[in-house]
């Protein structure tokens, strides 16, 4: 990271917890390579404090934008003046920027980053059957993105039945007949199984699903980035299944961030 001076512009990544975020490790070297006098810093914000913190951050004159992680991706949309199409459709955002007129615009790049990461690793989503566990802010973005990329079918699971129902209504209107939902994972015929929950961030977390329930040849993907080899991915690899690491989703969002924040 370059020298911080009185002219340095600020970006912040907001989350709870915050220790697991990897964005500063990737975005700050990008800022250095681009010769930008800017820095991305992590900010720990508990859900009850989000409105107050965001209100204060908006008043910081040299703050150009925010990255958003768990659990704030839905709620942050309430604090934006404008939602880009991906954020408007999913109701979830992972990036917010200050416009020249002072308005705040939110967008979501989780889905495009995930799909680009899959393709870069040789895993084409088109025609494949996906099982997605987790219908939160990242999950809904990934769901829309894999369907847009041509997934043959998507089975969404979340312990919150109302959240599943709302997601099915949103996705089913655009992609009728290709989406189903449940409160228990349906893995028996999935080609790709994705963990879009925070399970794996904390020691002792249970696995989000049992890789042993997947057919041979399935791919297991995890969006948790705290460590490259999450407990889920270790369990999947031990069963001979192919795995896809969470950091790929962030790696393939960097170009999106560069364009979005006009770096």
QUIQUI-V790702 format. One record per run of one state. SS is the DSSP state (2 for helix, 1 for strand, 0 for the rest). FROM is the first residue (numbers start at 1). TO is the last residue. Records with the same first field share a line. If there is no record, write none. Layout:
SS=FROM-TO  FROM-TO
This chain:
0=1-8  16-22  34-37  45-46  58-62  69-74  80-81  84-84  91-94  99-103  108-109  121-128  134-136  149-152  158-160  175-178  183-191  196-210  214-218  223-230  239-241  245-246  252-253  261-263
1=9-15  38-44  63-68  82-83  95-98  104-107  129-133  153-157  179-182  192-195  219-222  242-244
2=23-33  47-57  75-79  85-90  110-120  137-148  161-174  211-213  231-238  247-251  254-260
